[in-house]
Amino acid sequence: MLPISRLPTAMLESITSYPIRYLLPGLLVVATPLLVRFIQVFNKNRPSLIGNMSVAASDHTVVVLGAGYAGVPMAHHLLKHTPAGVVNVRVILVAPNDALFWNAASPRGFLPVDNAKSSANPKGTPGFGDDRLFYDLAPGFAKYNEHDAKRFKQLLGRATSLDPDRQTVDVALLAGGEVETVHYDTILIATGSDMADGMPFKIVPHGGTAETKAALAAYRAQVETASHIVVAGGGMTGVEVAGELGSVYGSKVVGGPAPGAPSSQKKDIVLVINEPLPLGAYSAKDGVRTTAANRLTALGVRIINNSKVAASAVDGAKTTLTLVGRDGKQSTLETDVFIPAVGAVVNTQFLPERLLDTSSQGKRRVRTRASLQAEGYDNIFVIGDAANLEAPSIKNVTQQLEVLAPNMQAHLSNWAAACRSGAKQTAGSVATPPASAPLKEYNVSDTIVFAVSTGPAGGTGQMGSWKLLSCLIWLFKARFMGTDKAQAYANGERTFANSKW
């Protein structure tokens, strides 16, 4: 080949005068294979640029059923921690409540409130008002919809039917009663439980935040004017309600009713339990159960043991209770206010039968694997009361969250990888590529851990074989009943155990 300097003059003039707009496309055609090869070598050990771009554009809808201690933090976690390069996640929160109900403090919520003083005393005046029990969810979730992102939506209603094969859930909306069908790619069942008698220890059935507030307000009004109150139930809720009432109105309160009580009168407080001592359902030590009974008695609470309330009849301002003892004998008891604190019912009635554990021990909760996924469906996650892994408790939910959060992230990552590989996805099953992220297993602990308050001054509890001192219950629970952490919880900033959620 001749050097360009030795080319004929006519040819040189032809090349140099050739329009550059025709020359550049040719150069690009020649350079493209080299450029593609360079990109392939440079990204040999990384996902391809094209793959990343396509995954970022892939939408993934996660439906979270329930806005309680599990559903709220998980909705926040998904929106905060799912990388945009994995999936474009959208969360739909389905629940009847638009505020987090801090129901761990609900026993104190049955006592009357001096609204003028409620914000000044974090321990209550003497009870907790709505400002200490309900925390609006909208402000905490608003940031995910900034700049028209539309990553979060809440449907105010309850799930009525779930089809795991079509990946749809029907939601009965509170407003208007219409049913909306929602499609999901992944769903989390965190529906918790209702109280059998519709008591406002949880969001009331067939209602939402407003109806639960109204139910609590009605009880506060009754308690304020009552002279005789009966609480039924020997579990934590019953003991704590009786303790709150006894600490304010009990006949043995030193110096009379507690400061801030809206009435100066003492009240007869009765606790009915169907066992010799309270707290038997938690396999508590006899010493712990005896301490709970003694603390209530010291507050002037009268305990009727080995009996249950078989029936109640309201006649004007009075309620007549029929008590049945373990020996079968019946008796009646008349009261001004009756507060049943028994009979939680798990919210799984909307699920197909094949997902449920119908054994006597399972109590129609979801058959759940150690990965916190439903049996037979990789894209259905379960937590809390709805899962059949262990007894419902805040302690167990808190521990499950630490496994569920990374598992749902791993699931989303595997789903995205399967999409990139072109693997066929079937309903409820994610085709796992060779480099799929493993899911953690939740280890059920049989260690007994619980704390029960008997009013703001303290209480009792158990950790393993150790009985907890009353001063520890006061420090970690009885003073504020967790309300000092509730706002941060509702905003998705923390859980009970993790302050950097």
C-alpha positions in Angstrom: 0.0 0.0 0.0 1.3 3.4 -0.9 1.9 6.1 1.8 -0.8 8.7 1.6 1.9 11.3 0.6 2.6 9.3 -2.5 -1.0 8.9 -3.6 -1.9 10.5 -6.9 -2.9 14.2 -6.5 -6.4 13.6 -7.9 -7.1 10.8 -5.4 -5.8 13.0 -2.5 -8.1 15.8 -3.6 -11.0 13.4 -3.8 -10.5 12.1 -0.2 -9.8 15.4 1.5 -12.8 17.0 -0.3 -15.1 14.1 0.6 -17.9 15.4 2.9 -17.3 14.4 6.5 -20.9 13.6 7.0 -20.4 10.6 4.8 -17.2 9.6 6.4 -18.3 9.5 10.1 -21.0 6.8 9.6 -18.5 4.6 8.0 -16.0 5.0 10.9 -18.8 4.2 13.4 -19.6 1.0 11.5 -16.0 0.0 11.6 -15.6 0.9 15.3 -18.9 -0.6 16.7 -17.6 -4.2 16.9 -14.5 -3.0 18.8 -16.6 -0.8 21.1 -19.0 -3.7 21.9 -16.1 -6.0 22.6 -14.6 -3.4 24.9 -17.8 -3.1 26.9 -18.1 -6.9 27.2 -14.6 -7.3 28.5 -15.0 -4.3 30.9 -18.2 -5.7 32.3 -17.2 -9.4 32.3 -17.9 -9.8 36.0 -20.7 -7.3 36.2 -24.4 -7.3 35.1 -24.6 -5.9 31.6 -25.5 -2.3 31.1 -28.5 -3.3 29.0 -29.6 -5.8 31.7 -29.4 -3.1 34.4 -31.4 -0.7 32.4 -34.2 -3.2 31.7 -34.4 -4.3 35.3 -34.7 -0.8 36.6 -37.7 -0.4 34.3 -39.4 -3.6 35.6 -42.3 -2.8 37.9 -42.9 -5.1 40.9 -46.0 -4.6 43.0 -45.9 -5.7 46.7 -49.2 -5.8 48.5 -48.9 -5.6 52.3 -52.0 -6.7 54.2 -52.2 -5.1 57.6 -50.9 -1.8 59.1 -49.8 -2.9 62.5 -46.5 -3.8 64.1 -45.4 -5.9 61.2 -47.1 -4.3 58.1 -46.0 -0.7 58.7 -42.3 -1.3 59.2 -42.1 -3.8 56.3 -43.9 -1.3 53.9 -41.3 1.3 54.9 -38.4 -1.1 54.6 -39.3 -2.2 51.1 -39.7 1.4 49.9 -36.5 2.6 51.6 -34.1 -0.3 50.9 -35.0 -1.9 47.6 -32.4 -0.7 45.1 -33.7 1.0 42.0 -31.3 -1.2 40.0 -33.1 -4.4 41.2 -36.8 -3.6 40.7 -39.0 -0.6 40.6 -41.0 -1.5 43.6 -44.5 -0.2 44.4 -46.1 -0.9 47.7 -49.9 -1.1 48.2 -50.8 -1.1 51.9 -54.2 -2.7 52.6 -55.7 -2.0 56.0 -58.8 -0.4 57.6 -56.7 1.9 59.7 -55.0 5.1 58.4 -53.1 5.4 61.7 -50.9 3.0 63.6 -52.8 1.9 66.6 -50.4 1.5 69.5 -52.5 -1.2 71.0 -49.8 -2.3 73.4 -50.9 0.7 75.4 -54.6 0.2 74.9 -55.2 -1.0 78.5 -54.4 2.5 79.7 -56.6 3.9 76.9 -59.7 2.6 78.7 -59.2 5.2 81.5 -60.6 8.7 81.3 -58.3 11.5 80.0 -57.9 15.1 81.0 -57.2 16.4 77.5 -55.8 19.6 78.8 -53.0 17.7 80.6 -52.5 14.7 78.3 -49.6 16.2 76.3 -47.8 17.3 79.5 -47.7 13.9 81.2 -46.3 11.0 79.1 -47.6 8.5 81.6 -51.3 9.6 81.1 -53.7 11.7 83.0 -54.5 9.1 84.2 -55.4 7.4 80.9 -54.0 7.7 77.4 -55.9 9.8 74.9 -56.0 9.3 71.2 -52.8 11.3 70.8 -50.9 8.6 72.6 -52.6 5.6 70.9 -53.0 6.6 67.2 -50.2 7.8 64.9 -51.1 9.0 61.4 -49.4 6.9 58.6 -49.7 9.4 55.8 -46.9 11.8 56.8 -44.4 9.0 57.1 -45.2 7.5 53.7 -45.6 10.8 51.8 -41.9 11.0 51.0 -42.1 8.0 48.7 -44.5 9.8 46.4 -42.5 13.0 46.0 -41.8 14.2 42.5 -44.8 12.2 41.1 -43.0 8.9 42.0 -46.3 7.2 43.0 -44.5 4.4 44.8 -46.9 4.0 47.7 -50.7 3.7 48.0 -53.0 2.8 50.8 -56.4 1.2 50.4 -58.6 1.7 53.4 -60.4 -1.6 53.7 -60.0 -5.3 54.5 -59.0 -8.2 52.3 -62.0 -10.5 51.6 -60.6 -13.0 49.1 -57.1 -14.0 47.9 -56.4 -16.0 44.7 -52.8 -17.2 44.9 -52.8 -18.6 41.4 -54.2 -15.4 39.7 -52.1 -13.3 42.1 -55.0 -11.1 43.1 -56.6 -10.0 46.3 -60.1 -8.5 46.7 -60.4 -5.6 49.1 -63.7 -4.4 50.6 -63.2 -0.6 50.9 -64.5 1.1 54.0 -65.9 4.0 52.0 -68.9 2.9 50.0 -68.5 -0.8 50.6 -67.1 -1.4 47.0 -64.8 -4.3 46.3 -61.5 -3.6 44.5 -59.4 -6.3 43.0 -55.7 -5.7 43.3 -53.0 -7.6 41.4 -49.7 -8.4 43.1 -46.3 -9.8 42.2 -45.5 -10.4 45.9 -47.8 -10.2 48.9 -47.2 -10.0 52.7 -49.9 -11.3 55.0 -49.6 -9.3 58.3 -53.2 -9.1 59.2 -52.9 -9.9 62.9 -56.0 -10.7 64.9 -59.3 -9.2 66.0 -60.9 -9.4 69.4 -63.9 -11.9 69.4 -66.2 -9.4 71.0 -65.1 -6.5 68.9 -63.3 -4.9 71.8 -61.0 -1.9 71.0 -57.8 -3.6 72.1 -57.3 -3.9 68.4 -58.8 -2.1 65.4 -62.5 -3.0 65.7 -64.0 -5.4 63.2 -66.1 -3.7 60.5 -64.4 -0.4 61.2 -61.2 1.6 61.0 -59.4 4.3 63.0 -62.4 6.5 63.6 -64.6 3.6 64.8 -61.9 2.3 67.2 -61.4 5.8 68.7 -65.2 6.1 69.2 -65.3 2.7 70.9 -62.5 3.7 73.3 -64.2 7.0 74.0 -67.4 5.2 74.9 -65.6 3.0 77.5 -63.8 6.0 79.0 -67.1 7.7 79.6 -68.6 4.6 81.2 -65.5 4.0 83.4 -65.6 7.6 84.6 -69.1 7.4 86.0 -69.1 3.7 87.1 -68.8 2.5 90.6 -68.3 -1.2 89.7 -66.2 -2.6 86.8 -65.6 -6.2 85.8 -62.7 -7.3 83.6 -62.7 -10.8 82.2 -59.5 -12.6 81.2 -56.4 -13.8 82.9 -53.9 -13.0 80.1 -51.7 -10.0 79.8 -54.4 -7.7 78.5 -56.9 -8.5 81.4 -54.2 -8.2 84.0 -53.0 -4.9 82.6 -56.5 -3.4 82.3 -57.3 -4.4 85.9 -53.9 -3.0 87.0 -54.5 0.3 85.3 -58.0 0.6 86.9 -56.8 -0.5 90.3 -53.9 1.9 90.3 -56.3 4.8 89.8 -59.6 3.8 91.4 -58.7 0.7 93.6 -60.1 0.6 97.1 -56.6 0.1 98.5 -54.8 2.8 96.7 -52.7 4.6 99.3 -54.0 8.2 99.7 -57.0 7.6 97.6 -57.3 7.6 93.8 -54.3 8.6 91.8 -53.5 12.3 91.1 -55.2 13.4 87.9 -58.1 11.0 88.2 -61.2 12.6 86.8 -63.3 11.4 89.8 -62.6 11.3 93.5 -64.6 8.2 94.1 -63.2 4.7 94.6 -64.5 2.0 92.4 -64.9 -1.8 92.9 -62.6 -3.5 90.4 -63.1 -7.2 89.7 -61.0 -9.5 87.6 -62.5 -12.8 86.5 -60.1 -15.5 85.4 -60.7 -19.2 84.4 -57.6 -20.5 86.3 -56.2 -20.4 89.8 -53.8 -17.6 89.0 -53.4 -15.2 86.1 -50.9 -15.6 83.2 -51.3 -19.3 82.9 -51.4 -19.2 79.1 -47.8 -18.1 78.9 -46.3 -21.1 80.8 -45.2 -18.6 83.4 -43.6 -19.7 86.7 -45.9 -20.0 89.7 -43.8 -17.2 91.3 -44.5 -14.8 88.5 -48.2 -15.6 88.5 -48.4 -15.2 92.2 -46.7 -11.9 92.0 -49.1 -10.6 89.4 -52.1 -11.7 91.6 -50.5 -10.1 94.7 -49.8 -6.8 92.9 -53.4 -6.6 91.8 -54.8 -7.4 95.2 -52.6 -4.7 96.7 -54.3 -2.2 94.4 -57.7 -3.3 95.6 -58.6 -5.5 92.7 -60.8 -8.5 93.7 -59.9 -11.6 91.7 -62.6 -14.3 91.1 -60.6 -17.3 90.0 -61.5 -20.7 88.4 -64.5 -19.0 86.7 -65.4 -17.7 83.3 -68.1 -15.3 82.0 -70.5 -17.5 80.1 -73.1 -14.8 79.3 -73.8 -11.1 79.7 -77.1 -9.3 79.5 -77.4 -5.5 79.4 -80.4 -3.9 81.2 -80.3 -0.2 81.1 -77.2 1.1 82.8 -76.4 -2.3 84.4 -74.9 -5.5 83.0 -75.6 -8.9 84.5 -72.9 -11.5 84.1 -73.4 -15.2 84.3 -70.3 -16.9 85.8 -69.6 -20.6 85.5 -67.0 -22.2 87.7 -64.8 -25.1 86.9 -67.1 -27.2 89.1 -70.0 -26.3 86.9 -71.7 -24.1 89.4 -73.3 -20.9 88.1 -73.6 -17.5 89.8 -74.5 -14.0 88.7 -72.6 -10.7 89.1 -74.1 -7.2 88.3 -71.8 -4.4 87.2 -71.8 -1.0 85.6 -69.0 -1.7 83.1 -68.0 -5.1 81.6 -64.6 -5.3 79.8 -64.0 -8.7 78.2 -60.3 -9.2 77.4 -60.4 -12.7 75.9 -60.9 -14.3 72.6 -58.5 -13.1 69.9 -59.4 -14.4 66.4 -56.7 -14.5 63.7 -57.5 -12.6 60.5 -57.1 -15.3 57.9 -60.8 -15.9 56.9 -60.2 -14.4 53.5 -57.6 -17.0 52.5 -58.2 -20.3 50.6 -58.4 -23.4 52.7 -55.3 -25.0 51.2 -53.1 -22.3 52.7 -54.3 -22.8 56.3 -53.2 -25.0 59.2 -56.6 -26.5 60.2 -55.2 -28.5 63.1 -56.3 -27.7 66.7 -52.8 -26.2 67.3 -52.7 -24.3 64.0 -56.0 -22.5 64.6 -56.4 -21.7 60.9 -53.2 -19.8 60.6 -51.2 -19.9 57.5 -48.9 -22.9 56.9 -45.6 -21.1 57.0 -42.1 -22.2 56.2 -39.0 -21.2 58.1 -38.2 -18.7 55.3 -41.5 -17.0 56.4 -43.1 -18.0 53.0 -46.4 -19.8 52.7 -46.2 -23.4 51.9 -46.3 -23.8 48.1 -46.0 -20.2 47.2 -42.7 -18.3 47.1 -44.3 -14.9 46.6 -46.5 -15.1 49.6 -44.8 -14.1 52.9 -46.4 -14.3 56.3 -45.6 -12.8 59.7 -47.0 -12.4 63.1 -50.4 -13.8 64.3 -51.2 -15.1 60.8 -48.2 -17.5 60.7 -48.4 -20.9 62.4 -44.8 -20.9 63.5 -45.2 -19.8 67.1 -47.6 -18.2 69.5 -48.6 -14.6 68.6 -46.7 -11.9 70.5 -45.0 -8.6 69.9 -41.7 -10.3 70.9 -42.1 -12.9 68.2 -43.1 -10.3 65.5 -40.0 -8.3 66.4 -37.7 -11.3 65.9 -39.5 -12.3 62.7 -39.0 -8.9 61.2 -35.2 -9.3 61.4 -35.5 -12.3 59.1 -38.4 -11.2 56.9 -36.8 -7.9 55.8 -33.7 -9.5 54.2 -35.7 -12.4 52.8 -38.1 -10.2 50.9 -35.1 -8.2 49.5 -33.5 -11.5 48.5 -36.8 -12.6 46.9 -37.0 -9.4 44.9 -33.4 -9.8 43.8 -34.0 -13.4 42.6 -37.2 -12.3 40.8 -35.2 -9.6 38.9 -32.4 -12.1 38.1 -34.9 -14.6 36.8 -36.4 -11.8 34.6 -33.0 -11.0 33.2 -32.3 -14.6 32.4 -35.6 -15.0 30.7 -36.7 -17.8 33.0 -40.4 -18.7 32.9 -42.3 -17.4 36.0 -45.2 -19.3 37.2 -47.8 -18.2 39.7 -46.3 -18.2 43.2 -43.0 -19.6 42.1 -39.8 -17.7 41.2 -37.4 -19.5 38.9 -34.1 -19.2 40.8 -31.0 -18.6 38.6 -27.8 -20.3 39.6 -26.5 -17.2 41.5 -29.7 -16.6 43.4 -29.6 -15.0 46.8 -30.4 -17.5 49.6 -33.2 -16.8 52.0 -32.6 -17.0 55.8 -34.4 -19.4 58.0 -36.3 -18.2 61.1 -35.4 -20.2 64.2 -38.3 -20.5 66.6 -37.3 -19.9 70.1 -39.0 -21.6 73.0 -37.6 -19.2 75.6 -40.3 -17.5 77.6 -40.1 -13.8 77.5 -42.9 -11.4 78.6 -43.5 -8.3 80.7 -46.9 -7.4 82.1 -47.5 -4.1 83.8 -49.9 -3.6 86.7 -50.3 0.1 86.3 -47.7 2.8 85.7 -45.6 1.9 88.8 -44.3 -1.5 87.7 -45.4 -5.1 87.2 -43.8 -8.5 86.7 -42.6 -10.7 84.0 -40.2 -13.6 83.0 -37.2 -14.1 80.8 -36.3 -17.8 80.5 -36.4 -19.1 84.1 -35.8 -15.6 85.6 -38.5 -13.5 87.1 -38.2 -9.9 86.1 -38.1 -7.3 88.8 -40.9 -4.7 89.0 -38.3 -1.9 88.6 -37.3 -3.3 85.2 -41.0 -3.5 84.1 -41.4 0.1 85.2 -38.2 1.2 83.3 -38.9 -0.6 80.0 -42.7 -0.8 79.8 -45.0 0.5 82.5 -44.0 4.2 82.4 -44.9 4.9 78.8 -46.2 1.6 77.5 -43.9 2.1 74.5 -45.6 5.3 73.4 -42.2 7.1 73.5 -41.2 5.1 70.5 -44.5 5.0 68.6 -44.1 8.0 66.4 -40.7 6.8 65.1 -42.3 3.4 64.6 -45.1 4.8 62.5 -42.6 6.8 60.4 -40.7 3.7 59.6 -37.6 4.8 61.5 -37.5 1.9 63.9 -39.0 -1.3 65.3 -39.1 -2.4 68.9 -35.6 -3.9 68.7 -34.0 -2.0 65.8 -33.6 1.8 66.1 -32.1 2.2 62.6 -34.7 0.5 60.5 
